[in-house]
Amino acid sequence: MSPENKIRLEILQSAPLNEWIALSEDESRLVAVGDDYSEVSEKADAAGETEAVILRTPSEWSSFSV
């Protein structure tokens, strides 16, 4: 596994479950967490991450999720 993928995996595994999250454009940092897309998008923009990667985490991780 590449170092970049390892970092991304660690971030995703440590992120809160069943939440919207924003990662930095290079996916090396968690920059925002929230209850809905709009909230996370606004927080990411406020943190200077206008090209953030926004996604929703699952309610639980399965071996196929990560």
mmCIF file of the N, C-alpha and C atoms, coordinates in Angstrom:
data_MODEL
# 
_entry.id   MODEL 
# 
loop_
_atom_site.group_PDB 
_atom_site.id 
_atom_site.type_symbol 
_atom_site.label_atom_id 
_atom_site.label_alt_id 
_atom_site.label_comp_id 
_atom_site.label_asym_id 
_atom_site.label_entity_id 
_atom_site.label_seq_id 
_atom_site.pdbx_PDB_ins_code 
_atom_site.Cartn_x 
_atom_site.Cartn_y 
_atom_site.Cartn_z 
_atom_site.occupancy 
_atom_site.B_iso_or_equiv 
_atom_site.pdbx_formal_charge 
_atom_site.auth_seq_id 
_atom_site.auth_comp_id 
_atom_site.auth_asym_id 
_atom_site.auth_atom_id 
_atom_site.pdbx_PDB_model_num 
ATOM 1   N N  . MET A 1 1  ? 0.850   -1.173 0.000  1.00 0.00 ? 1  MET A N  1 
ATOM 2   C CA . MET A 1 1  ? 0.000   0.000  0.000  1.00 0.00 ? 1  MET A CA 1 
ATOM 3   C C  . MET A 1 1  ? 0.896   1.237  0.000  1.00 0.00 ? 1  MET A C  1 
ATOM 4   N N  . SER A 1 2  ? 0.544   2.185  -0.848 1.00 0.00 ? 2  SER A N  1 
ATOM 5   C CA . SER A 1 2  ? 1.341   3.409  -0.935 1.00 0.00 ? 2  SER A CA 1 
ATOM 6   C C  . SER A 1 2  ? 1.177   4.229  0.347  1.00 0.00 ? 2  SER A C  1 
ATOM 7   N N  . PRO A 1 3  ? 2.150   5.090  0.634  1.00 0.00 ? 3  PRO A N  1 
ATOM 8   C CA . PRO A 1 3  ? 2.031   5.939  1.828  1.00 0.00 ? 3  PRO A CA 1 
ATOM 9   C C  . PRO A 1 3  ? 0.774   6.822  1.788  1.00 0.00 ? 3  PRO A C  1 
ATOM 10  N N  . GLU A 1 4  ? 0.424   7.329  0.605  1.00 0.00 ? 4  GLU A N  1 
ATOM 11  C CA . GLU A 1 4  ? -0.772  8.164  0.470  1.00 0.00 ? 4  GLU A CA 1 
ATOM 12  C C  . GLU A 1 4  ? -2.034  7.372  0.800  1.00 0.00 ? 4  GLU A C  1 
ATOM 13  N N  . ASN A 1 5  ? -2.120  6.150  0.297  1.00 0.00 ? 5  ASN A N  1 
ATOM 14  C CA . ASN A 1 5  ? -3.290  5.313  0.580  1.00 0.00 ? 5  ASN A CA 1 
ATOM 15  C C  . ASN A 1 5  ? -3.367  4.941  2.058  1.00 0.00 ? 5  ASN A C  1 
ATOM 16  N N  . LYS A 1 6  ? -2.213  4.723  2.669  1.00 0.00 ? 6  LYS A N  1 
ATOM 17  C CA . LYS A 1 6  ? -2.194  4.386  4.091  1.00 0.00 ? 6  LYS A CA 1 
ATOM 18  C C  . LYS A 1 6  ? -2.720  5.550  4.921  1.00 0.00 ? 6  LYS A C  1 
ATOM 19  N N  . ILE A 1 7  ? -2.297  6.763  4.592  1.00 0.00 ? 7  ILE A N  1 
ATOM 20  C CA . ILE A 1 7  ? -2.782  7.955  5.299  1.00 0.00 ? 7  ILE A CA 1 
ATOM 21  C C  . ILE A 1 7  ? -4.283  8.103  5.112  1.00 0.00 ? 7  ILE A C  1 
ATOM 22  N N  . ARG A 1 8  ? -4.758  7.956  3.868  1.00 0.00 ? 8  ARG A N  1 
ATOM 23  C CA . ARG A 1 8  ? -6.186  8.080  3.574  1.00 0.00 ? 8  ARG A CA 1 
ATOM 24  C C  . ARG A 1 8  ? -6.986  7.050  4.361  1.00 0.00 ? 8  ARG A C  1 
ATOM 25  N N  . LEU A 1 9  ? -6.511  5.825  4.419  1.00 0.00 ? 9  LEU A N  1 
ATOM 26  C CA . LEU A 1 9  ? -7.191  4.763  5.161  1.00 0.00 ? 9  LEU A CA 1 
ATOM 27  C C  . LEU A 1 9  ? -7.257  5.095  6.649  1.00 0.00 ? 9  LEU A C  1 
ATOM 28  N N  . GLU A 1 10 ? -6.167  5.575  7.217  1.00 0.00 ? 10 GLU A N  1 
ATOM 29  C CA . GLU A 1 10 ? -6.149  5.939  8.633  1.00 0.00 ? 10 GLU A CA 1 
ATOM 30  C C  . GLU A 1 10 ? -7.140  7.071  8.926  1.00 0.00 ? 10 GLU A C  1 
ATOM 31  N N  . ILE A 1 11 ? -7.203  8.048  8.033  1.00 0.00 ? 11 ILE A N  1 
ATOM 32  C CA . ILE A 1 11 ? -8.148  9.154  8.222  1.00 0.00 ? 11 ILE A CA 1 
ATOM 33  C C  . ILE A 1 11 ? -9.575  8.646  8.189  1.00 0.00 ? 11 ILE A C  1 
ATOM 34  N N  . LEU A 1 12 ? -9.893  7.836  7.195  1.00 0.00 ? 12 LEU A N  1 
ATOM 35  C CA . LEU A 1 12 ? -11.260 7.317  7.070  1.00 0.00 ? 12 LEU A CA 1 
ATOM 36  C C  . LEU A 1 12 ? -11.644 6.448  8.262  1.00 0.00 ? 12 LEU A C  1 
ATOM 37  N N  . GLN A 1 13 ? -10.740 5.612  8.714  1.00 0.00 ? 13 GLN A N  1 
ATOM 38  C CA . GLN A 1 13 ? -11.042 4.737  9.846  1.00 0.00 ? 13 GLN A CA 1 
ATOM 39  C C  . GLN A 1 13 ? -11.215 5.517  11.145 1.00 0.00 ? 13 GLN A C  1 
ATOM 40  N N  . SER A 1 14 ? -10.582 6.680  11.254 1.00 0.00 ? 14 SER A N  1 
ATOM 41  C CA . SER A 1 14 ? -10.693 7.468  12.479 1.00 0.00 ? 14 SER A CA 1 
ATOM 42  C C  . SER A 1 14 ? -11.837 8.491  12.420 1.00 0.00 ? 14 SER A C  1 
ATOM 43  N N  . ALA A 1 15 ? -12.420 8.681  11.244 1.00 0.00 ? 15 ALA A N  1 
ATOM 44  C CA . ALA A 1 15 ? -13.508 9.653  11.088 1.00 0.00 ? 15 ALA A CA 1 
ATOM 45  C C  . ALA A 1 15 ? -14.770 9.149  11.782 1.00 0.00 ? 15 ALA A C  1 
ATOM 46  N N  . PRO A 1 16 ? -15.607 10.050 12.255 1.00 0.00 ? 16 PRO A N  1 
ATOM 47  C CA . PRO A 1 16 ? -16.857 9.644  12.893 1.00 0.00 ? 16 PRO A CA 1 
ATOM 48  C C  . PRO A 1 16 ? -17.746 8.886  11.907 1.00 0.00 ? 16 PRO A C  1 
ATOM 49  N N  . LEU A 1 17 ? -18.437 7.886  12.407 1.00 0.00 ? 17 LEU A N  1 
ATOM 50  C CA . LEU A 1 17 ? -19.342 7.108  11.570 1.00 0.00 ? 17 LEU A CA 1 
ATOM 51  C C  . LEU A 1 17 ? -20.639 7.863  11.331 1.00 0.00 ? 17 LEU A C  1 
ATOM 52  N N  . ASN A 1 18 ? -21.244 7.594  10.180 1.00 0.00 ? 18 ASN A N  1 
ATOM 53  C CA . ASN A 1 18 ? -22.555 8.143  9.824  1.00 0.00 ? 18 ASN A CA 1 
ATOM 54  C C  . ASN A 1 18 ? -22.569 9.673  9.848  1.00 0.00 ? 18 ASN A C  1 
ATOM 55  N N  . GLU A 1 19 ? -21.509 10.273 9.344  1.00 0.00 ? 19 GLU A N  1 
ATOM 56  C CA . GLU A 1 19 ? -21.380 11.732 9.280  1.00 0.00 ? 19 GLU A CA 1 
ATOM 57  C C  . GLU A 1 19 ? -20.856 12.120 7.896  1.00 0.00 ? 19 GLU A C  1 
ATOM 58  N N  . TRP A 1 20 ? -21.080 13.363 7.543  1.00 0.00 ? 20 TRP A N  1 
ATOM 59  C CA . TRP A 1 20 ? -20.444 13.938 6.368  1.00 0.00 ? 20 TRP A CA 1 
ATOM 60  C C  . TRP A 1 20 ? -19.067 14.423 6.791  1.00 0.00 ? 20 TRP A C  1 
ATOM 61  N N  . ILE A 1 21 ? -18.061 14.184 5.962  1.00 0.00 ? 21 ILE A N  1 
ATOM 62  C CA . ILE A 1 21 ? -16.703 14.637 6.255  1.00 0.00 ? 21 ILE A CA 1 
ATOM 63  C C  . ILE A 1 21 ? -16.111 15.298 5.014  1.00 0.00 ? 21 ILE A C  1 
ATOM 64  N N  . ALA A 1 22 ? -15.139 16.141 5.245  1.00 0.00 ? 22 ALA A N  1 
ATOM 65  C CA . ALA A 1 22 ? -14.385 16.752 4.150  1.00 0.00 ? 22 ALA A CA 1 
ATOM 66  C C  . ALA A 1 22 ? -12.911 16.473 4.374  1.00 0.00 ? 22 ALA A C  1 
ATOM 67  N N  . LEU A 1 23 ? -12.263 16.012 3.318  1.00 0.00 ? 23 LEU A N  1 
ATOM 68  C CA . LEU A 1 23 ? -10.827 15.800 3.329  1.00 0.00 ? 23 LEU A CA 1 
ATOM 69  C C  . LEU A 1 23 ? -10.180 16.909 2.524  1.00 0.00 ? 23 LEU A C  1 
ATOM 70  N N  . SER A 1 24 ? -8.950  17.234 2.859  1.00 0.00 ? 24 SER A N  1 
ATOM 71  C CA . SER A 1 24 ? -8.209  18.210 2.065  1.00 0.00 ? 24 SER A CA 1 
ATOM 72  C C  . SER A 1 24 ? -8.126  17.710 0.622  1.00 0.00 ? 24 SER A C  1 
ATOM 73  N N  . GLU A 1 25 ? -7.850  18.616 -0.302 1.00 0.00 ? 25 GLU A N  1 
ATOM 74  C CA . GLU A 1 25 ? -7.807  18.245 -1.720 1.00 0.00 ? 25 GLU A CA 1 
ATOM 75  C C  . GLU A 1 25 ? -6.882  17.063 -1.985 1.00 0.00 ? 25 GLU A C  1 
ATOM 76  N N  . ASP A 1 26 ? -5.747  16.994 -1.281 1.00 0.00 ? 26 ASP A N  1 
ATOM 77  C CA . ASP A 1 26 ? -4.818  15.877 -1.473 1.00 0.00 ? 26 ASP A CA 1 
ATOM 78  C C  . ASP A 1 26 ? -5.161  14.671 -0.598 1.00 0.00 ? 26 ASP A C  1 
ATOM 79  N N  . GLU A 1 27 ? -6.281  14.775 0.123  1.00 0.00 ? 27 GLU A N  1 
ATOM 80  C CA . GLU A 1 27 ? -6.802  13.700 0.968  1.00 0.00 ? 27 GLU A CA 1 
ATOM 81  C C  . GLU A 1 27 ? -5.845  13.278 2.086  1.00 0.00 ? 27 GLU A C  1 
ATOM 82  N N  . SER A 1 28 ? -5.050  14.235 2.554  1.00 0.00 ? 28 SER A N  1 
ATOM 83  C CA . SER A 1 28 ? -4.089  13.936 3.618  1.00 0.00 ? 28 SER A CA 1 
ATOM 84  C C  . SER A 1 28 ? -4.552  14.383 4.995  1.00 0.00 ? 28 SER A C  1 
ATOM 85  N N  . ARG A 1 29 ? -5.679  15.154 5.051  1.00 0.00 ? 29 ARG A N  1 
ATOM 86  C CA . ARG A 1 29 ? -6.163  15.671 6.330  1.00 0.00 ? 29 ARG A CA 1 
ATOM 87  C C  . ARG A 1 29 ? -7.686  15.712 6.341  1.00 0.00 ? 29 ARG A C  1 
ATOM 88  N N  . LEU A 1 30 ? -8.249  15.460 7.494  1.00 0.00 ? 30 LEU A N  1 
ATOM 89  C CA . LEU A 1 30 ? -9.678  15.653 7.721  1.00 0.00 ? 30 LEU A CA 1 
ATOM 90  C C  . LEU A 1 30 ? -9.848  17.123 8.076  1.00 0.00 ? 30 LEU A C  1 
ATOM 91  N N  . VAL A 1 31 ? -10.668 17.856 7.298  1.00 0.00 ? 31 VAL A N  1 
ATOM 92  C CA . VAL A 1 31 ? -10.778 19.295 7.533  1.00 0.00 ? 31 VAL A CA 1 
ATOM 93  C C  . VAL A 1 31 ? -12.135 19.725 8.067  1.00 0.00 ? 31 VAL A C  1 
ATOM 94  N N  . ALA A 1 32 ? -13.149 18.858 7.967  1.00 0.00 ? 32 ALA A N  1 
ATOM 95  C CA . ALA A 1 32 ? -14.470 19.236 8.477  1.00 0.00 ? 32 ALA A CA 1 
ATOM 96  C C  . ALA A 1 32 ? -15.331 18.000 8.690  1.00 0.00 ? 32 ALA A C  1 
ATOM 97  N N  . VAL A 1 33 ? -16.233 18.104 9.660  1.00 0.00 ? 33 VAL A N  1 
ATOM 98  C CA . VAL A 1 33 ? -17.207 17.051 9.965  1.00 0.00 ? 33 VAL A CA 1 
ATOM 99  C C  . VAL A 1 33 ? -18.532 17.742 10.231 1.00 0.00 ? 33 VAL A C  1 
ATOM 100 N N  . GLY A 1 34 ? -19.631 17.132 9.776  1.00 0.00 ? 34 GLY A N  1 
ATOM 101 C CA . GLY A 1 34 ? -20.930 17.731 10.047 1.00 0.00 ? 34 GLY A CA 1 
ATOM 102 C C  . GLY A 1 34 ? -22.078 16.793 9.753  1.00 0.00 ? 34 GLY A C  1 
ATOM 103 N N  . ASP A 1 35 ? -23.279 17.282 10.048 1.00 0.00 ? 35 ASP A N  1 
ATOM 104 C CA . ASP A 1 35 ? -24.485 16.480 9.878  1.00 0.00 ? 35 ASP A CA 1 
ATOM 105 C C  . ASP A 1 35 ? -25.005 16.457 8.449  1.00 0.00 ? 35 ASP A C  1 
ATOM 106 N N  . ASP A 1 36 ? -24.645 17.488 7.656  1.00 0.00 ? 36 ASP A N  1 
ATOM 107 C CA . ASP A 1 36 ? -25.122 17.484 6.272  1.00 0.00 ? 36 ASP A CA 1 
ATOM 108 C C  . ASP A 1 36 ? -24.053 18.071 5.341  1.00 0.00 ? 36 ASP A C  1 
ATOM 109 N N  . TYR A 1 37 ? -24.270 17.852 4.051  1.00 0.00 ? 37 TYR A N  1 
ATOM 110 C CA . TYR A 1 37 ? -23.305 18.255 3.040  1.00 0.00 ? 37 TYR A CA 1 
ATOM 111 C C  . TYR A 1 37 ? -23.018 19.754 3.105  1.00 0.00 ? 37 TYR A C  1 
ATOM 112 N N  . SER A 1 38 ? -24.070 20.549 3.196  1.00 0.00 ? 38 SER A N  1 
ATOM 113 C CA . SER A 1 38 ? -23.907 22.007 3.195  1.00 0.00 ? 38 SER A CA 1 
ATOM 114 C C  . SER A 1 38 ? -23.034 22.488 4.344  1.00 0.00 ? 38 SER A C  1 
ATOM 115 N N  . GLU A 1 39 ? -23.283 21.941 5.521  1.00 0.00 ? 39 GLU A N  1 
ATOM 116 C CA . GLU A 1 39 ? -22.495 22.323 6.693  1.00 0.00 ? 39 GLU A CA 1 
ATOM 117 C C  . GLU A 1 39 ? -21.022 22.001 6.490  1.00 0.00 ? 39 GLU A C  1 
ATOM 118 N N  . VAL A 1 40 ? -20.735 20.817 5.991  1.00 0.00 ? 40 VAL A N  1 
ATOM 119 C CA . VAL A 1 40 ? -19.342 20.398 5.791  1.00 0.00 ? 40 VAL A CA 1 
ATOM 120 C C  . VAL A 1 40 ? -18.693 21.232 4.691  1.00 0.00 ? 40 VAL A C  1 
ATOM 121 N N  . SER A 1 41 ? -19.431 21.512 3.638  1.00 0.00 ? 41 SER A N  1 
ATOM 122 C CA . SER A 1 41 ? -18.898 22.326 2.559  1.00 0.00 ? 41 SER A CA 1 
ATOM 123 C C  . SER A 1 41 ? -18.530 23.722 3.059  1.00 0.00 ? 41 SER A C  1 
ATOM 124 N N  . GLU A 1 42 ? -19.400 24.328 3.849  1.00 0.00 ? 42 GLU A N  1 
ATOM 125 C CA . GLU A 1 42 ? -19.123 25.654 4.412  1.00 0.00 ? 42 GLU A CA 1 
ATOM 126 C C  . GLU A 1 42 ? -17.909 25.622 5.339  1.00 0.00 ? 42 GLU A C  1 
ATOM 127 N N  . LYS A 1 43 ? -17.820 24.593 6.184  1.00 0.00 ? 43 LYS A N  1 
ATOM 128 C CA . LYS A 1 43 ? -16.673 24.477 7.096  1.00 0.00 ? 43 LYS A CA 1 
ATOM 129 C C  . LYS A 1 43 ? -15.367 24.288 6.325  1.00 0.00 ? 43 LYS A C  1 
ATOM 130 N N  . ALA A 1 44 ? -15.408 23.473 5.275  1.00 0.00 ? 44 ALA A N  1 
ATOM 131 C CA . ALA A 1 44 ? -14.206 23.238 4.468  1.00 0.00 ? 44 ALA A CA 1 
ATOM 132 C C  . ALA A 1 44 ? -13.773 24.534 3.781  1.00 0.00 ? 44 ALA A C  1 
ATOM 133 N N  . ASP A 1 45 ? -14.737 25.259 3.214  1.00 0.00 ? 45 ASP A N  1 
ATOM 134 C CA . ASP A 1 45 ? -14.414 26.543 2.589  1.00 0.00 ? 45 ASP A CA 1 
ATOM 135 C C  . ASP A 1 45 ? -13.795 27.505 3.602  1.00 0.00 ? 45 ASP A C  1 
ATOM 136 N N  . ALA A 1 46 ? -14.369 27.558 4.806  1.00 0.00 ? 46 ALA A N  1 
ATOM 137 C CA . ALA A 1 46 ? -13.856 28.443 5.857  1.00 0.00 ? 46 ALA A CA 1 
ATOM 138 C C  . ALA A 1 46 ? -12.438 28.055 6.272  1.00 0.00 ? 46 ALA A C  1 
ATOM 139 N N  . ALA A 1 47 ? -12.111 26.757 6.126  1.00 0.00 ? 47 ALA A N  1 
ATOM 140 C CA . ALA A 1 47 ? -10.770 26.282 6.468  1.00 0.00 ? 47 ALA A CA 1 
ATOM 141 C C  . ALA A 1 47 ? -9.787  26.475 5.307  1.00 0.00 ? 47 ALA A C  1 
ATOM 142 N N  . GLY A 1 48 ? -10.276 27.083 4.211  1.00 0.00 ? 48 GLY A N  1 
ATOM 143 C CA . GLY A 1 48 ? -9.405  27.337 3.066  1.00 0.00 ? 48 GLY A CA 1 
ATOM 144 C C  . GLY A 1 48 ? -9.326  26.185 2.085  1.00 0.00 ? 48 GLY A C  1 
ATOM 145 N N  . GLU A 1 49 ? -10.182 25.203 2.239  1.00 0.00 ? 49 GLU A N  1 
ATOM 146 C CA . GLU A 1 49 ? -10.172 24.030 1.360  1.00 0.00 ? 49 GLU A CA 1 
ATOM 147 C C  . GLU A 1 49 ? -11.343 24.112 0.381  1.00 0.00 ? 49 GLU A C  1 
ATOM 148 N N  . THR A 1 50 ? -11.182 24.918 -0.675 1.00 0.00 ? 50 THR A N  1 
ATOM 149 C CA . THR A 1 50 ? -12.263 25.111 -1.646 1.00 0.00 ? 50 THR A CA 1 
ATOM 150 C C  . THR A 1 50 ? -12.430 23.925 -2.582 1.00 0.00 ? 50 THR A C  1 
ATOM 151 N N  . GLU A 1 51 ? -11.461 23.035 -2.624 1.00 0.00 ? 51 GLU A N  1 
ATOM 152 C CA . GLU A 1 51 ? -11.533 21.836 -3.473 1.00 0.00 ? 51 GLU A CA 1 
ATOM 153 C C  . GLU A 1 51 ? -11.533 20.567 -2.615 1.00 0.00 ? 51 GLU A C  1 
ATOM 154 N N  . ALA A 1 52 ? -12.179 20.630 -1.471 1.00 0.00 ? 52 ALA A N  1 
ATOM 155 C CA . ALA A 1 52 ? -12.206 19.496 -0.542 1.00 0.00 ? 52 ALA A CA 1 
ATOM 156 C C  . ALA A 1 52 ? -12.947 18.306 -1.153 1.00 0.00 ? 52 ALA A C  1 
ATOM 157 N N  . VAL A 1 53 ? -12.578 17.121 -0.700 1.00 0.00 ? 53 VAL A N  1 
ATOM 158 C CA . VAL A 1 53 ? -13.263 15.887 -1.071 1.00 0.00 ? 53 VAL A CA 1 
ATOM 159 C C  . VAL A 1 53 ? -14.298 15.625 0.019  1.00 0.00 ? 53 VAL A C  1 
ATOM 160 N N  . ILE A 1 54 ? -15.580 15.686 -0.332 1.00 0.00 ? 54 ILE A N  1 
ATOM 161 C CA . ILE A 1 54 ? -16.650 15.542 0.652  1.00 0.00 ? 54 ILE A CA 1 
ATOM 162 C C  . ILE A 1 54 ? -17.357 14.209 0.447  1.00 0.00 ? 54 ILE A C  1 
ATOM 163 N N  . LEU A 1 55 ? -17.546 13.494 1.542  1.00 0.00 ? 55 LEU A N  1 
ATOM 164 C CA . LEU A 1 55 ? -18.223 12.208 1.478  1.00 0.00 ? 55 LEU A CA 1 
ATOM 165 C C  . LEU A 1 55 ? -18.919 11.905 2.787  1.00 0.00 ? 55 LEU A C  1 
ATOM 166 N N  . ARG A 1 56 ? -19.786 10.913 2.735  1.00 0.00 ? 56 ARG A N  1 
ATOM 167 C CA . ARG A 1 56 ? -20.492 10.481 3.948  1.00 0.00 ? 56 ARG A CA 1 
ATOM 168 C C  . ARG A 1 56 ? -19.900 9.153  4.390  1.00 0.00 ? 56 ARG A C  1 
ATOM 169 N N  . THR A 1 57 ? -19.583 9.063  5.666  1.00 0.00 ? 57 THR A N  1 
ATOM 170 C CA . THR A 1 57 ? -19.058 7.803  6.191  1.00 0.00 ? 57 THR A CA 1 
ATOM 171 C C  . THR A 1 57 ? -20.225 6.850  6.447  1.00 0.00 ? 57 THR A C  1 
ATOM 172 N N  . PRO A 1 58 ? -19.969 5.560  6.380  1.00 0.00 ? 58 PRO A N  1 
ATOM 173 C CA . PRO A 1 58 ? -21.040 4.586  6.618  1.00 0.00 ? 58 PRO A CA 1 
ATOM 174 C C  . PRO A 1 58 ? -21.393 4.512  8.108  1.00 0.00 ? 58 PRO A C  1 
ATOM 175 N N  . SER A 1 59 ? -22.510 3.888  8.407  1.00 0.00 ? 59 SER A N  1 
ATOM 176 C CA . SER A 1 59 ? -22.901 3.724  9.811  1.00 0.00 ? 59 SER A CA 1 
ATOM 177 C C  . SER A 1 59 ? -22.005 2.715  10.519 1.00 0.00 ? 59 SER A C  1 
ATOM 178 N N  . GLU A 1 60 ? -21.383 1.854  9.750  1.00 0.00 ? 60 GLU A N  1 
ATOM 179 C CA . GLU A 1 60 ? -20.365 0.936  10.275 1.00 0.00 ? 60 GLU A CA 1 
ATOM 180 C C  . GLU A 1 60 ? -19.464 0.507  9.124  1.00 0.00 ? 60 GLU A C  1 
ATOM 181 N N  . TRP A 1 61 ? -18.219 0.217  9.443  1.00 0.00 ? 61 TRP A N  1 
ATOM 182 C CA . TRP A 1 61 ? -17.289 -0.241 8.417  1.00 0.00 ? 61 TRP A CA 1 
ATOM 183 C C  . TRP A 1 61 ? -17.383 -1.742 8.266  1.00 0.00 ? 61 TRP A C  1 
ATOM 184 N N  . SER A 1 62 ? -17.449 -2.201 7.047  1.00 0.00 ? 62 SER A N  1 
ATOM 185 C CA . SER A 1 62 ? -17.367 -3.641 6.782  1.00 0.00 ? 62 SER A CA 1 
ATOM 186 C C  . SER A 1 62 ? -16.045 -3.887 6.071  1.00 0.00 ? 62 SER A C  1 
ATOM 187 N N  . SER A 1 63 ? -15.673 -5.118 5.925  1.00 0.00 ? 63 SER A N  1 
ATOM 188 C CA . SER A 1 63 ? -14.397 -5.422 5.258  1.00 0.00 ? 63 SER A CA 1 
ATOM 189 C C  . SER A 1 63 ? -14.416 -4.980 3.805  1.00 0.00 ? 63 SER A C  1 
ATOM 190 N N  . PHE A 1 64 ? -15.579 -4.754 3.228  1.00 0.00 ? 64 PHE A N  1 
ATOM 191 C CA . PHE A 1 64 ? -15.677 -4.306 1.845  1.00 0.00 ? 64 PHE A CA 1 
ATOM 192 C C  . PHE A 1 64 ? -15.690 -2.789 1.725  1.00 0.00 ? 64 PHE A C  1 
ATOM 193 N N  . SER A 1 65 ? -15.871 -2.080 2.828  1.00 0.00 ? 65 SER A N  1 
ATOM 194 C CA . SER A 1 65 ? -15.963 -0.622 2.804  1.00 0.00 ? 65 SER A CA 1 
ATOM 195 C C  . SER A 1 65 ? -14.617 0.048  2.637  1.00 0.00 ? 65 SER A C  1 
ATOM 196 N N  . VAL A 1 66 ? -13.568 -0.536 3.185  1.00 0.00 ? 66 VAL A N  1 
ATOM 197 C CA . VAL A 1 66 ? -12.273 0.107  3.177  1.00 0.00 ? 66 VAL A CA 1 
ATOM 198 C C  . VAL A 1 66 ? -11.271 -0.773 2.491  1.00 0.00 ? 66 VAL A C  1 
# 
